[in-house]
Amino acid sequence: MSDYSALSLPELEDRIAIVRDNIRQLIEQAAAVSGGQNEERNADRIAQQTEELEALVKERDGRKRG
């Protein structure tokens, strides 16, 4: 997991938007293709992006509270 503490709040917001868009695109790709290996790879990529999104949102929300 990355350390997002060096990012400014606007940079965090931008990164959150990018990751959300990545997840949307990965889901669209997963719906368009089939096959065990492709599905597994897409699932792994979606899981990684979701994990990053959660970390970014946690960092952002912590700053807004503090």
N, CA, C and O atoms as a Tripos MOL2 file, in Angstrom:
@<TRIPOS>MOLECULE
protein
  264   263    66     0     0
PROTEIN
NO_CHARGES

@<TRIPOS>ATOM
      1 N           0.8450   -1.1710    0.0000 N.3       1 MET1
      2 CA          0.0000    0.0000    0.0000 C.3       1 MET1
      3 C           0.8910    1.2350    0.0000 C.2       1 MET1
      4 O           1.9570    1.2250    0.6160 O.2       1 MET1
      5 N           0.4830    2.2630   -0.6590 N.am      2 SER2
      6 CA          1.2620    3.4850   -0.7740 C.3       2 SER2
      7 C           0.9940    4.4140    0.4030 C.2       2 SER2
      8 O          -0.0220    4.3050    1.0890 O.2       2 SER2
      9 N           1.9320    5.3270    0.6150 N.am      3 ASP3
     10 CA          1.7770    6.3630    1.6250 C.3       3 ASP3
     11 C           1.2890    7.6110    0.9030 C.2       3 ASP3
     12 O           2.0090    8.2010    0.0980 O.2       3 ASP3
     13 N           0.0710    7.9990    1.1990 N.am      4 TYR4
     14 CA         -0.5340    9.1370    0.5120 C.3       4 TYR4
     15 C          -0.4190   10.4270    1.3080 C.2       4 TYR4
     16 O          -1.0020   11.4410    0.9260 O.2       4 TYR4
     17 N           0.3220   10.4050    2.4050 N.am      5 SER5
     18 CA          0.4100   11.5780    3.2690 C.3       5 SER5
     19 C           1.1040   12.7540    2.5830 C.2       5 SER5
     20 O           0.8930   13.9020    2.9730 O.2       5 SER5
     21 N           1.9110   12.4940    1.5900 N.am      6 ALA6
     22 CA          2.6180   13.5740    0.8870 C.3       6 ALA6
     23 C           1.7240   14.3090   -0.1020 C.2       6 ALA6
     24 O           2.0770   15.3930   -0.5670 O.2       6 ALA6
     25 N           0.5720   13.7340   -0.4290 N.am      7 LEU7
     26 CA         -0.3270   14.3660   -1.3920 C.3       7 LEU7
     27 C          -1.1550   15.4490   -0.7170 C.2       7 LEU7
     28 O          -1.5640   15.3030    0.4350 O.2       7 LEU7
     29 N          -1.3980   16.5240   -1.4330 N.am      8 SER8
     30 CA         -2.2970   17.5680   -0.9380 C.3       8 SER8
     31 C          -3.7380   17.0500   -1.0560 C.2       8 SER8
     32 O          -3.9960   16.0550   -1.7340 O.2       8 SER8
     33 N          -4.6500   17.7240   -0.3990 N.am      9 LEU9
     34 CA         -6.0560   17.3150   -0.4730 C.3       9 LEU9
     35 C          -6.5760   17.3360   -1.9130 C.2       9 LEU9
     36 O          -7.2500   16.3870   -2.3120 O.2       9 LEU9
     37 N          -6.2960   18.3670   -2.7070 N.am     10 PRO10
     38 CA         -6.7300   18.3400   -4.1100 C.3      10 PRO10
     39 C          -6.1010   17.1810   -4.8970 C.2      10 PRO10
     40 O          -6.7530   16.5900   -5.7580 O.2      10 PRO10
     41 N          -4.8420   16.8600   -4.6030 N.am     11 GLU11
     42 CA         -4.1980   15.7270   -5.2730 C.3      11 GLU11
     43 C          -4.8630   14.4080   -4.8710 C.2      11 GLU11
     44 O          -5.0290   13.5150   -5.7020 O.2      11 GLU11
     45 N          -5.2410   14.2890   -3.6000 N.am     12 LEU12
     46 CA         -5.9690   13.0990   -3.1510 C.3      12 LEU12
     47 C          -7.2940   12.9730   -3.8940 C.2      12 LEU12
     48 O          -7.6520   11.8940   -4.3670 O.2      12 LEU12
     49 N          -8.0210   14.0910   -3.9930 N.am     13 GLU13
     50 CA         -9.3090   14.0830   -4.6930 C.3      13 GLU13
     51 C          -9.1310   13.6690   -6.1550 C.2      13 GLU13
     52 O          -9.9300   12.8950   -6.6820 O.2      13 GLU13
     53 N          -8.0970   14.1770   -6.8020 N.am     14 ASP14
     54 CA         -7.8160   13.8100   -8.1910 C.3      14 ASP14
     55 C          -7.5020   12.3240   -8.3020 C.2      14 ASP14
     56 O          -7.9990   11.6440   -9.2000 O.2      14 ASP14
     57 N          -6.6740   11.8210   -7.3850 N.am     15 ARG15
     58 CA         -6.2970   10.4010   -7.4170 C.3      15 ARG15
     59 C          -7.5140    9.5140   -7.1720 C.2      15 ARG15
     60 O          -7.6500    8.4620   -7.7970 O.2      15 ARG15
     61 N          -8.3940    9.9290   -6.2710 N.am     16 ILE16
     62 CA         -9.6200    9.1770   -6.0070 C.3      16 ILE16
     63 C         -10.4600    9.0980   -7.2780 C.2      16 ILE16
     64 O         -10.9750    8.0320   -7.6150 O.2      16 ILE16
     65 N         -10.6000   10.2100   -7.9790 N.am     17 ALA17
     66 CA        -11.3730   10.2250   -9.2220 C.3      17 ALA17
     67 C         -10.7510    9.3060  -10.2670 C.2      17 ALA17
     68 O         -11.4640    8.5950  -10.9760 O.2      17 ALA17
     69 N          -9.4290    9.3180  -10.3600 N.am     18 ILE18
     70 CA         -8.7350    8.4630  -11.3300 C.3      18 ILE18
     71 C          -8.9550    6.9960  -11.0030 C.2      18 ILE18
     72 O          -9.2480    6.1980  -11.8940 O.2      18 ILE18
     73 N          -8.8180    6.6330   -9.7380 N.am     19 VAL19
     74 CA         -8.9740    5.2340   -9.3440 C.3      19 VAL19
     75 C         -10.4150    4.7790   -9.5540 C.2      19 VAL19
     76 O         -10.6520    3.6600  -10.0090 O.2      19 VAL19
     77 N         -11.3660    5.6290   -9.2290 N.am     20 ARG20
     78 CA        -12.7800    5.2720   -9.4690 C.3      20 ARG20
     79 C         -13.0220    5.0210  -10.9570 C.2      20 ARG20
     80 O         -13.7230    4.0790  -11.3250 O.2      20 ARG20
     81 N         -12.4430    5.8610  -11.8020 N.am     21 ASP21
     82 CA        -12.5930    5.6660  -13.2390 C.3      21 ASP21
     83 C         -11.9040    4.3770  -13.6830 C.2      21 ASP21
     84 O         -12.4290    3.6530  -14.5290 O.2      21 ASP21
     85 N         -10.7280    4.0860  -13.1130 N.am     22 ASN22
     86 CA        -10.0450    2.8270  -13.4320 C.3      22 ASN22
     87 C         -10.9250    1.6340  -13.0980 C.2      22 ASN22
     88 O         -11.0340    0.6970  -13.8900 O.2      22 ASN22
     89 N         -11.5510    1.6650  -11.9290 N.am     23 ILE23
     90 CA        -12.4240    0.5660  -11.5150 C.3      23 ILE23
     91 C         -13.5930    0.4280  -12.4890 C.2      23 ILE23
     92 O         -13.9500   -0.6790  -12.8900 O.2      23 ILE23
     93 N         -14.1830    1.5610  -12.8620 N.am     24 ARG24
     94 CA        -15.3060    1.5320  -13.8140 C.3      24 ARG24
     95 C         -14.8710    0.8950  -15.1290 C.2      24 ARG24
     96 O         -15.5850    0.0580  -15.6820 O.2      24 ARG24
     97 N         -13.7040    1.2890  -15.6290 N.am     25 GLN25
     98 CA        -13.2040    0.7390  -16.8870 C.3      25 GLN25
     99 C         -12.8960   -0.7540  -16.7760 C.2      25 GLN25
    100 O         -13.1760   -1.5220  -17.6970 O.2      25 GLN25
    101 N         -12.3220   -1.1570  -15.6540 N.am     26 LEU26
    102 CA        -12.0200   -2.5760  -15.4520 C.3      26 LEU26
    103 C         -13.2860   -3.4140  -15.4110 C.2      26 LEU26
    104 O         -13.3190   -4.5220  -15.9460 O.2      26 LEU26
    105 N         -14.3250   -2.8920  -14.7790 N.am     27 ILE27
    106 CA        -15.5950   -3.6070  -14.7210 C.3      27 ILE27
    107 C         -16.1840   -3.7330  -16.1230 C.2      27 ILE27
    108 O         -16.7060   -4.7860  -16.4880 O.2      27 ILE27
    109 N         -16.1020   -2.6650  -16.9020 N.am     28 GLU28
    110 CA        -16.5910   -2.7210  -18.2840 C.3      28 GLU28
    111 C         -15.8030   -3.7440  -19.1030 C.2      28 GLU28
    112 O         -16.3830   -4.5050  -19.8780 O.2      28 GLU28
    113 N         -14.4930   -3.7580  -18.9280 N.am     29 GLN29
    114 CA        -13.6590   -4.7290  -19.6380 C.3      29 GLN29
    115 C         -14.0040   -6.1560  -19.2330 C.2      29 GLN29
    116 O         -14.0750   -7.0540  -20.0720 O.2      29 GLN29
    117 N         -14.2160   -6.3490  -17.9400 N.am     30 ALA30
    118 CA        -14.5370   -7.6850  -17.4370 C.3      30 ALA30
    119 C         -15.8600   -8.1710  -18.0190 C.2      30 ALA30
    120 O         -16.0160   -9.3580  -18.3050 O.2      30 ALA30
    121 N         -16.8040   -7.2640  -18.1920 N.am     31 ALA31
    122 CA        -18.0950   -7.6460  -18.7500 C.3      31 ALA31
    123 C         -17.9830   -7.9750  -20.2330 C.2      31 ALA31
    124 O         -18.7880   -8.7420  -20.7620 O.2      31 ALA31
    125 N         -16.9960   -7.4040  -20.9020 N.am     32 ALA32
    126 CA        -16.8610   -7.5970  -22.3450 C.3      32 ALA32
    127 C         -16.0900   -8.8580  -22.7270 C.2      32 ALA32
    128 O         -16.2260   -9.3450  -23.8500 O.2      32 ALA32
    129 N         -15.2990   -9.3830  -21.8280 N.am     33 VAL33
    130 CA        -14.4870  -10.5540  -22.1440 C.3      33 VAL33
    131 C         -14.8260  -11.7000  -21.2070 C.2      33 VAL33
    132 O         -15.3520  -11.5030  -20.1110 O.2      33 VAL33
    133 N         -14.5160  -12.8770  -21.6590 N.am     34 SER34
    134 CA        -14.7020  -14.0380  -20.8000 C.3      34 SER34
    135 C         -13.4980  -14.9420  -20.9410 C.2      34 SER34
    136 O         -12.6960  -14.7890  -21.8620 O.2      34 SER34
    137 N         -13.3810  -15.8560  -20.0530 N.am     35 GLY35
    138 CA        -12.2470  -16.7710  -20.0360 C.3      35 GLY35
    139 C         -11.6030  -16.7350  -18.6740 C.2      35 GLY35
    140 O         -11.4280  -15.6640  -18.0930 O.2      35 GLY35
    141 N         -11.2490  -17.8940  -18.1620 N.am     36 GLY36
    142 CA        -10.7440  -18.0190  -16.8130 C.3      36 GLY36
    143 C          -9.5940  -17.0980  -16.4780 C.2      36 GLY36
    144 O          -9.6330  -16.3950  -15.4690 O.2      36 GLY36
    145 N          -8.5700  -17.0940  -17.3120 N.am     37 GLN37
    146 CA         -7.3810  -16.2970  -17.0220 C.3      37 GLN37
    147 C          -7.6890  -14.8000  -17.0890 C.2      37 GLN37
    148 O          -7.2310  -14.0340  -16.2410 O.2      37 GLN37
    149 N          -8.4560  -14.3860  -18.0860 N.am     38 ASN38
    150 CA         -8.8340  -12.9790  -18.2020 C.3      38 ASN38
    151 C          -9.6720  -12.5320  -17.0110 C.2      38 ASN38
    152 O          -9.4580  -11.4490  -16.4660 O.2      38 ASN38
    153 N         -10.6190  -13.3610  -16.6140 N.am     39 GLU39
    154 CA        -11.4850  -13.0140  -15.4950 C.3      39 GLU39
    155 C         -10.6840  -12.9050  -14.2020 C.2      39 GLU39
    156 O         -10.9160  -12.0020  -13.3990 O.2      39 GLU39
    157 N          -9.7520  -13.8140  -14.0050 N.am     40 GLU40
    158 CA         -8.9290  -13.7850  -12.7970 C.3      40 GLU40
    159 C          -8.0520  -12.5420  -12.7670 C.2      40 GLU40
    160 O          -7.9220  -11.8910  -11.7310 O.2      40 GLU40
    161 N          -7.4530  -12.2170  -13.9000 N.am     41 ARG41
    162 CA         -6.5990  -11.0310  -13.9880 C.3      41 ARG41
    163 C          -7.4120   -9.7660  -13.7290 C.2      41 ARG41
    164 O          -6.9700   -8.8850  -12.9920 O.2      41 ARG41
    165 N          -8.6060   -9.6700  -14.3350 N.am     42 ASN42
    166 CA         -9.4550   -8.5040  -14.1040 C.3      42 ASN42
    167 C          -9.8920   -8.4230  -12.6530 C.2      42 ASN42
    168 O          -9.9220   -7.3350  -12.0780 O.2      42 ASN42
    169 N         -10.2300   -9.5500  -12.0560 N.am     43 ALA43
    170 CA        -10.6370   -9.5600  -10.6500 C.3      43 ALA43
    171 C          -9.4920   -9.0780   -9.7600 C.2      43 ALA43
    172 O          -9.7190   -8.3220   -8.8150 O.2      43 ALA43
    173 N          -8.2760   -9.5070  -10.0530 N.am     44 ASP44
    174 CA         -7.1130   -9.0700   -9.2850 C.3      44 ASP44
    175 C          -6.8900   -7.5640   -9.4410 C.2      44 ASP44
    176 O          -6.5970   -6.8730   -8.4660 O.2      44 ASP44
    177 N          -7.0290   -7.0680  -10.6470 N.am     45 ARG45
    178 CA         -6.8240   -5.6350  -10.9020 C.3      45 ARG45
    179 C          -7.9050   -4.8030  -10.2230 C.2      45 ARG45
    180 O          -7.6190   -3.7410   -9.6700 O.2      45 ARG45
    181 N          -9.1470   -5.2810  -10.2650 N.am     46 ILE46
    182 CA        -10.2410   -4.5770   -9.5970 C.3      46 ILE46
    183 C          -9.9980   -4.5640   -8.0940 C.2      46 ILE46
    184 O         -10.1910   -3.5360   -7.4450 O.2      46 ILE46
    185 N          -9.5760   -5.6950   -7.5350 N.am     47 ALA47
    186 CA         -9.3040   -5.7710   -6.0970 C.3      47 ALA47
    187 C          -8.1890   -4.8020   -5.7040 C.2      47 ALA47
    188 O          -8.2850   -4.1340   -4.6750 O.2      47 ALA47
    189 N          -7.1400   -4.7210   -6.5130 N.am     48 GLN48
    190 CA         -6.0230   -3.8130   -6.2170 C.3      48 GLN48
    191 C          -6.4850   -2.3620   -6.2640 C.2      48 GLN48
    192 O          -6.1400   -1.5700   -5.3880 O.2      48 GLN48
    193 N          -7.2560   -2.0150   -7.2720 N.am     49 GLN49
    194 CA         -7.7350   -0.6420   -7.4070 C.3      49 GLN49
    195 C          -8.7060   -0.2980   -6.2670 C.2      49 GLN49
    196 O          -8.6950    0.8240   -5.7610 O.2      49 GLN49
    197 N          -9.5330   -1.2520   -5.8710 N.am     50 THR50
    198 CA        -10.4670   -1.0350   -4.7680 C.3      50 THR50
    199 C          -9.7060   -0.8000   -3.4630 C.2      50 THR50
    200 O         -10.0790    0.0580   -2.6640 O.2      50 THR50
    201 N          -8.6520   -1.5610   -3.2600 N.am     51 GLU51
    202 CA         -7.8170   -1.3870   -2.0760 C.3      51 GLU51
    203 C          -7.1790    0.0010   -2.0660 C.2      51 GLU51
    204 O          -7.1420    0.6680   -1.0310 O.2      51 GLU51
    205 N          -6.6820    0.4250   -3.2160 N.am     52 GLU52
    206 CA         -6.0860    1.7570   -3.3130 C.3      52 GLU52
    207 C          -7.1370    2.8340   -3.0500 C.2      52 GLU52
    208 O          -6.8660    3.8030   -2.3410 O.2      52 GLU52
    209 N          -8.3340    2.6700   -3.6170 N.am     53 LEU53
    210 CA         -9.4040    3.6380   -3.4090 C.3      53 LEU53
    211 C          -9.7390    3.7570   -1.9270 C.2      53 LEU53
    212 O          -9.8940    4.8640   -1.4110 O.2      53 LEU53
    213 N          -9.8500    2.6270   -1.2450 N.am     54 GLU54
    214 CA        -10.1690    2.6450    0.1830 C.3      54 GLU54
    215 C          -9.0990    3.3850    0.9770 C.2      54 GLU54
    216 O          -9.4200    4.1480    1.8890 O.2      54 GLU54
    217 N          -7.8330    3.1670    0.6390 N.am     55 ALA55
    218 CA         -6.7370    3.8470    1.3340 C.3      55 ALA55
    219 C          -6.7690    5.3580    1.0730 C.2      55 ALA55
    220 O          -6.5440    6.1570    1.9820 O.2      55 ALA55
    221 N          -7.0460    5.7320   -0.1570 N.am     56 LEU56
    222 CA         -7.1220    7.1500   -0.5000 C.3      56 LEU56
    223 C          -8.2730    7.8410    0.2280 C.2      56 LEU56
    224 O          -8.1060    8.9350    0.7680 O.2      56 LEU56
    225 N          -9.4270    7.2060    0.2410 N.am     57 VAL57
    226 CA        -10.5950    7.7840    0.9080 C.3      57 VAL57
    227 C         -10.3340    7.8940    2.4110 C.2      57 VAL57
    228 O         -10.7040    8.8890    3.0340 O.2      57 VAL57
    229 N          -9.7070    6.8890    2.9850 N.am     58 LYS58
    230 CA         -9.3780    6.9160    4.4180 C.3      58 LYS58
    231 C          -8.4450    8.0910    4.7230 C.2      58 LYS58
    232 O          -8.6540    8.8130    5.6980 O.2      58 LYS58
    233 N          -7.4300    8.2790    3.9020 N.am     59 GLU59
    234 CA         -6.4960    9.3980    4.0880 C.3      59 GLU59
    235 C          -7.2280   10.7290    3.9660 C.2      59 GLU59
    236 O          -7.0480   11.6150    4.8020 O.2      59 GLU59
    237 N          -8.0440   10.8730    2.9400 N.am     60 ARG60
    238 CA         -8.7920   12.1110    2.7270 C.3      60 ARG60
    239 C          -9.7390   12.3990    3.8840 C.2      60 ARG60
    240 O          -9.7720   13.5180    4.3960 O.2      60 ARG60
    241 N         -10.5020   11.4050    4.2950 N.am     61 ASP61
    242 CA        -11.4660   11.5960    5.3670 C.3      61 ASP61
    243 C         -10.7740   11.9200    6.6930 C.2      61 ASP61
    244 O         -11.2810   12.7120    7.4880 O.2      61 ASP61
    245 N          -9.6200   11.3040    6.9230 N.am     62 GLY62
    246 CA         -8.8620   11.6050    8.1390 C.3      62 GLY62
    247 C          -8.4150   13.0530    8.1680 C.2      62 GLY62
    248 O          -8.4280   13.6820    9.2260 O.2      62 GLY62
    249 N          -8.0270   13.5790    7.0480 N.am     63 ARG63
    250 CA         -7.6010   14.9840    6.9830 C.3      63 ARG63
    251 C          -8.7690   15.9250    7.1770 C.2      63 ARG63
    252 O          -8.6320   16.9580    7.8330 O.2      63 ARG63
    253 N          -9.9110   15.5840    6.6190 N.am     64 LYS64
    254 CA        -11.0740   16.4660    6.7330 C.3      64 LYS64
    255 C         -11.5840   16.5240    8.1800 C.2      64 LYS64
    256 O         -12.1060   17.5520    8.6120 O.2      64 LYS64
    257 N         -11.4350   15.4280    8.9250 N.am     65 ARG65
    258 CA        -11.8560   15.4010   10.3230 C.3      65 ARG65
    259 C         -10.8680   16.1470   11.2060 C.2      65 ARG65
    260 O         -11.2490   16.7950   12.1810 O.2      65 ARG65
    261 N          -9.5830   16.0440   10.8470 N.am     66 GLY66
    262 CA         -8.5290   16.5770   11.7060 C.3      66 GLY66
    263 C          -8.2180   17.9730   11.3970 C.2      66 GLY66
    264 O          -7.3490   18.5680   12.0350 O.2      66 GLY66
@<TRIPOS>BOND
     1     1     2 1
     2     2     3 1
     3     3     4 2
     4     3     5 am
     5     5     6 1
     6     6     7 1
     7     7     8 2
     8     7     9 am
     9     9    10 1
    10    10    11 1
    11    11    12 2
    12    11    13 am
    13    13    14 1
    14    14    15 1
    15    15    16 2
    16    15    17 am
    17    17    18 1
    18    18    19 1
    19    19    20 2
    20    19    21 am
    21    21    22 1
    22    22    23 1
    23    23    24 2
    24    23    25 am
    25    25    26 1
    26    26    27 1
    27    27    28 2
    28    27    29 am
    29    29    30 1
    30    30    31 1
    31    31    32 2
    32    31    33 am
    33    33    34 1
    34    34    35 1
    35    35    36 2
    36    35    37 am
    37    37    38 1
    38    38    39 1
    39    39    40 2
    40    39    41 am
    41    41    42 1
    42    42    43 1
    43    43    44 2
    44    43    45 am
    45    45    46 1
    46    46    47 1
    47    47    48 2
    48    47    49 am
    49    49    50 1
    50    50    51 1
    51    51    52 2
    52    51    53 am
    53    53    54 1
    54    54    55 1
    55    55    56 2
    56    55    57 am
    57    57    58 1
    58    58    59 1
    59    59    60 2
    60    59    61 am
    61    61    62 1
    62    62    63 1
    63    63    64 2
    64    63    65 am
    65    65    66 1
    66    66    67 1
    67    67    68 2
    68    67    69 am
    69    69    70 1
    70    70    71 1
    71    71    72 2
    72    71    73 am
    73    73    74 1
    74    74    75 1
    75    75    76 2
    76    75    77 am
    77    77    78 1
    78    78    79 1
    79    79    80 2
    80    79    81 am
    81    81    82 1
    82    82    83 1
    83    83    84 2
    84    83    85 am
    85    85    86 1
    86    86    87 1
    87    87    88 2
    88    87    89 am
    89    89    90 1
    90    90    91 1
    91    91    92 2
    92    91    93 am
    93    93    94 1
    94    94    95 1
    95    95    96 2
    96    95    97 am
    97    97    98 1
    98    98    99 1
    99    99   100 2
   100    99   101 am
   101   101   102 1
   102   102   103 1
   103   103   104 2
   104   103   105 am
   105   105   106 1
   106   106   107 1
   107   107   108 2
   108   107   109 am
   109   109   110 1
   110   110   111 1
   111   111   112 2
   112   111   113 am
   113   113   114 1
   114   114   115 1
   115   115   116 2
   116   115   117 am
   117   117   118 1
   118   118   119 1
   119   119   120 2
   120   119   121 am
   121   121   122 1
   122   122   123 1
   123   123   124 2
   124   123   125 am
   125   125   126 1
   126   126   127 1
   127   127   128 2
   128   127   129 am
   129   129   130 1
   130   130   131 1
   131   131   132 2
   132   131   133 am
   133   133   134 1
   134   134   135 1
   135   135   136 2
   136   135   137 am
   137   137   138 1
   138   138   139 1
   139   139   140 2
   140   139   141 am
   141   141   142 1
   142   142   143 1
   143   143   144 2
   144   143   145 am
   145   145   146 1
   146   146   147 1
   147   147   148 2
   148   147   149 am
   149   149   150 1
   150   150   151 1
   151   151   152 2
   152   151   153 am
   153   153   154 1
   154   154   155 1
   155   155   156 2
   156   155   157 am
   157   157   158 1
   158   158   159 1
   159   159   160 2
   160   159   161 am
   161   161   162 1
   162   162   163 1
   163   163   164 2
   164   163   165 am
   165   165   166 1
   166   166   167 1
   167   167   168 2
   168   167   169 am
   169   169   170 1
   170   170   171 1
   171   171   172 2
   172   171   173 am
   173   173   174 1
   174   174   175 1
   175   175   176 2
   176   175   177 am
   177   177   178 1
   178   178   179 1
   179   179   180 2
   180   179   181 am
   181   181   182 1
   182   182   183 1
   183   183   184 2
   184   183   185 am
   185   185   186 1
   186   186   187 1
   187   187   188 2
   188   187   189 am
   189   189   190 1
   190   190   191 1
   191   191   192 2
   192   191   193 am
   193   193   194 1
   194   194   195 1
   195   195   196 2
   196   195   197 am
   197   197   198 1
   198   198   199 1
   199   199   200 2
   200   199   201 am
   201   201   202 1
   202   202   203 1
   203   203   204 2
   204   203   205 am
   205   205   206 1
   206   206   207 1
   207   207   208 2
   208   207   209 am
   209   209   210 1
   210   210   211 1
   211   211   212 2
   212   211   213 am
   213   213   214 1
   214   214   215 1
   215   215   216 2
   216   215   217 am
   217   217   218 1
   218   218   219 1
   219   219   220 2
   220   219   221 am
   221   221   222 1
   222   222   223 1
   223   223   224 2
   224   223   225 am
   225   225   226 1
   226   226   227 1
   227   227   228 2
   228   227   229 am
   229   229   230 1
   230   230   231 1
   231   231   232 2
   232   231   233 am
   233   233   234 1
   234   234   235 1
   235   235   236 2
   236   235   237 am
   237   237   238 1
   238   238   239 1
   239   239   240 2
   240   239   241 am
   241   241   242 1
   242   242   243 1
   243   243   244 2
   244   243   245 am
   245   245   246 1
   246   246   247 1
   247   247   248 2
   248   247   249 am
   249   249   250 1
   250   250   251 1
   251   251   252 2
   252   251   253 am
   253   253   254 1
   254   254   255 1
   255   255   256 2
   256   255   257 am
   257   257   258 1
   258   258   259 1
   259   259   260 2
   260   259   261 am
   261   261   262 1
   262   262   263 1
   263   263   264 2
@<TRIPOS>SUBSTRUCTURE
     1 MET1         2 RESIDUE 1 A MET
     2 SER2         6 RESIDUE 1 A SER
     3 ASP3        10 RESIDUE 1 A ASP
     4 TYR4        14 RESIDUE 1 A TYR
     5 SER5        18 RESIDUE 1 A SER
     6 ALA6        22 RESIDUE 1 A ALA
     7 LEU7        26 RESIDUE 1 A LEU
     8 SER8        30 RESIDUE 1 A SER
     9 LEU9        34 RESIDUE 1 A LEU
    10 PRO10       38 RESIDUE 1 A PRO
    11 GLU11       42 RESIDUE 1 A GLU
    12 LEU12       46 RESIDUE 1 A LEU
    13 GLU13       50 RESIDUE 1 A GLU
    14 ASP14       54 RESIDUE 1 A ASP
    15 ARG15       58 RESIDUE 1 A ARG
    16 ILE16       62 RESIDUE 1 A ILE
    17 ALA17       66 RESIDUE 1 A ALA
    18 ILE18       70 RESIDUE 1 A ILE
    19 VAL19       74 RESIDUE 1 A VAL
    20 ARG20       78 RESIDUE 1 A ARG
    21 ASP21       82 RESIDUE 1 A ASP
    22 ASN22       86 RESIDUE 1 A ASN
    23 ILE23       90 RESIDUE 1 A ILE
    24 ARG24       94 RESIDUE 1 A ARG
    25 GLN25       98 RESIDUE 1 A GLN
    26 LEU26      102 RESIDUE 1 A LEU
    27 ILE27      106 RESIDUE 1 A ILE
    28 GLU28      110 RESIDUE 1 A GLU
    29 GLN29      114 RESIDUE 1 A GLN
    30 ALA30      118 RESIDUE 1 A ALA
    31 ALA31      122 RESIDUE 1 A ALA
    32 ALA32      126 RESIDUE 1 A ALA
    33 VAL33      130 RESIDUE 1 A VAL
    34 SER34      134 RESIDUE 1 A SER
    35 GLY35      138 RESIDUE 1 A GLY
    36 GLY36      142 RESIDUE 1 A GLY
    37 GLN37      146 RESIDUE 1 A GLN
    38 ASN38      150 RESIDUE 1 A ASN
    39 GLU39      154 RESIDUE 1 A GLU
    40 GLU40      158 RESIDUE 1 A GLU
    41 ARG41      162 RESIDUE 1 A ARG
    42 ASN42      166 RESIDUE 1 A ASN
    43 ALA43      170 RESIDUE 1 A ALA
    44 ASP44      174 RESIDUE 1 A ASP
    45 ARG45      178 RESIDUE 1 A ARG
    46 ILE46      182 RESIDUE 1 A ILE
    47 ALA47      186 RESIDUE 1 A ALA
    48 GLN48      190 RESIDUE 1 A GLN
    49 GLN49      194 RESIDUE 1 A GLN
    50 THR50      198 RESIDUE 1 A THR
    51 GLU51      202 RESIDUE 1 A GLU
    52 GLU52      206 RESIDUE 1 A GLU
    53 LEU53      210 RESIDUE 1 A LEU
    54 GLU54      214 RESIDUE 1 A GLU
    55 ALA55      218 RESIDUE 1 A ALA
    56 LEU56      222 RESIDUE 1 A LEU
    57 VAL57      226 RESIDUE 1 A VAL
    58 LYS58      230 RESIDUE 1 A LYS
    59 GLU59      234 RESIDUE 1 A GLU
    60 ARG60      238 RESIDUE 1 A ARG
    61 ASP61      242 RESIDUE 1 A ASP
    62 GLY62      246 RESIDUE 1 A GLY
    63 ARG63      250 RESIDUE 1 A ARG
    64 LYS64      254 RESIDUE 1 A LYS
    65 ARG65      258 RESIDUE 1 A ARG
    66 GLY66      262 RESIDUE 1 A GLY
